[in-house]
Every structure is written in structure tokens, then in C-alpha cells.
Amino acid sequence: MDREGREPLNGSRERWRNTKLEFLLVELQAADVSADLATTSKDPEKAARYRREAWKALDAVVFFFPAVRLWESEKTLIDSRLAQLEDKLSRLGETQTEENEVRHNEAILATSRSQTPAAPRPLPEPR
């Protein structure tokens, strides 16, 4: 166990988990950049397109969030970034659709119910 009480993962499983975590972080960054571009764009059509792109990236994070085995500190980081981005988009006049809000709330519940993993999930069998 490491100093945070986590079981070590074997190399390939740890890389796979890190890849999924990195995907979530990249999508959050993409949403943030798109929201910033929407804020600074003088063209209303471009601003609307950037807002849509920001929501798409946020939706991807919300969709994949429950499927990634995250440590508590990682869950907290991603959830706080999600909240910041949703706030930024709402200040731009964009609101979350009811479907997206339900999905986001389900993702938060799923991750809060799960405990910090003691052992990784098995990798899917190759086809």
C-alpha cells in the first residue's frame, strides 16, 4: 500500500487508469478553452458554436466520469472543475439541459457511492 492506503496497480492497469483520467482532464481543458473563446468572440455565431463545443466536452466528462476509477482527491478535482465550468457557461447565458443535469447528478452520485478502489477492475478481453 502507498502512503494514502491505496493498493498498487500493476503497470498496464495503472497506465489504463491514468489514460482515462488524462482524457477527463483534457476534456475539461477543452471545455474551458471553448468557454473562454465564447466569452471573447465578437461574432455571435462563433460564440454560440464555442458554447456548444464547451457543453459537448462537459457532457463527455459527465458521461465517462463514473466509469473511471478515481481516488478521492481526483474525484474532488474533477467535480470542482465541472462546477466551475458550468458556472462559467451559465454566466454566458448557457444553461444545462435537463437531460445533461440528470446525467451529471447521476455521475456525482455514482462516484460518491463508490469507495476508493482497493483493486482495479479487470481489463476487457481483446476481441
C-alpha positions in Angstrom: 0.0 0.0 0.0 1.1 3.5 -0.6 1.0 6.3 1.9 -2.6 7.1 1.1 -3.6 3.5 1.7 -4.1 2.5 -1.9 -3.2 -0.9 -3.3 -0.6 -0.7 -6.0 -1.9 -1.5 -9.5 0.1 -3.5 -12.0 1.8 -1.4 -14.7 -0.7 -1.9 -17.5 -3.8 -1.3 -15.3 -2.2 1.8 -13.8 -1.4 3.2 -17.3 -5.0 2.4 -18.4 -6.5 4.2 -15.4 -4.1 7.2 -15.9 -5.1 7.4 -19.6 -8.8 7.6 -18.7 -8.0 10.2 -16.0 -6.0 12.2 -18.6 -8.9 12.0 -21.0 -11.2 13.6 -18.4 -8.7 16.3 -17.7 -8.2 17.1 -21.4 -11.9 17.3 -22.0 -12.2 19.7 -19.1 -9.5 21.8 -20.5 -11.2 21.8 -23.9 -14.4 22.9 -22.4 -12.6 25.7 -20.5 -10.9 26.9 -23.7 -14.1 26.8 -25.6 -15.9 28.8 -22.9 -13.2 31.4 -22.9 -13.4 31.7 -26.7 -17.1 32.1 -26.5 -16.6 34.9 -24.0 -14.1 36.8 -26.2 -15.7 36.2 -29.6 -17.2 39.2 -31.3 -19.2 37.0 -33.7 -22.4 35.8 -32.1 -22.5 32.7 -34.3 -18.9 31.7 -33.3 -19.7 32.4 -29.7 -22.7 30.1 -29.9 -20.6 27.4 -31.6 -17.9 27.7 -28.9 -20.6 27.4 -26.1 -22.0 24.2 -27.8 -18.5 22.8 -28.0 -17.9 23.5 -24.4 -21.1 21.7 -23.4 -20.1 18.7 -25.6 -16.8 18.4 -23.8 -18.5 18.8 -20.4 -21.1 16.1 -21.5 -18.2 13.7 -22.3 -16.7 14.2 -18.9 -20.0 13.7 -17.2 -20.7 10.6 -19.3 -17.3 8.9 -18.6 -16.7 10.2 -15.1 -18.5 7.2 -13.3 -16.5 4.7 -15.4 -13.1 5.9 -14.3 -11.7 4.6 -11.0 -10.5 7.7 -9.3 -9.0 8.4 -6.0 -11.0 10.8 -3.7 -8.6 13.7 -4.5 -9.0 13.2 -8.2 -12.8 13.0 -7.9 -12.8 16.2 -6.0 -10.6 18.0 -8.6 -12.8 16.9 -11.5 -16.0 17.7 -9.7 -14.8 21.2 -8.8 -13.7 21.9 -12.4 -17.1 20.7 -13.6 -18.8 23.1 -11.3 -16.5 26.0 -12.3 -17.2 25.3 -16.0 -20.9 25.0 -15.5 -20.9 28.3 -13.7 -18.8 30.0 -16.4 -21.2 28.7 -19.1 -24.3 29.8 -17.1 -22.8 33.3 -16.9 -22.5 33.2 -20.7 -26.3 32.6 -20.9 -25.9 28.9 -21.5 -27.8 26.6 -19.2 -27.6 22.9 -18.8 -30.4 20.9 -20.4 -32.5 18.8 -18.1 -31.0 15.6 -19.6 -27.5 16.8 -19.0 -28.2 17.9 -15.5 -29.7 14.5 -14.7 -26.7 12.7 -16.2 -24.3 15.0 -14.2 -26.2 14.3 -10.9 -26.2 10.6 -11.6 -22.4 10.7 -12.3 -21.8 12.5 -9.0 -23.9 10.0 -7.1 -22.2 7.1 -8.7 -18.8 8.3 -7.8 -19.7 9.4 -4.3 -21.2 5.9 -3.6 -18.2 4.1 -4.8 -15.3 3.7 -2.4 -11.7 4.3 -3.3 -10.8 1.1 -5.2 -8.7 -1.4 -3.4 -8.1 -3.3 -6.6 -8.5 -2.4 -10.2 -11.3 -3.7 -12.5 -10.1 -6.4 -14.9 -9.3 -5.1 -18.3 -11.7 -6.0 -21.1 -10.9 -9.1 -23.1 -9.5 -8.4 -26.5 -11.8 -9.3 -29.4 
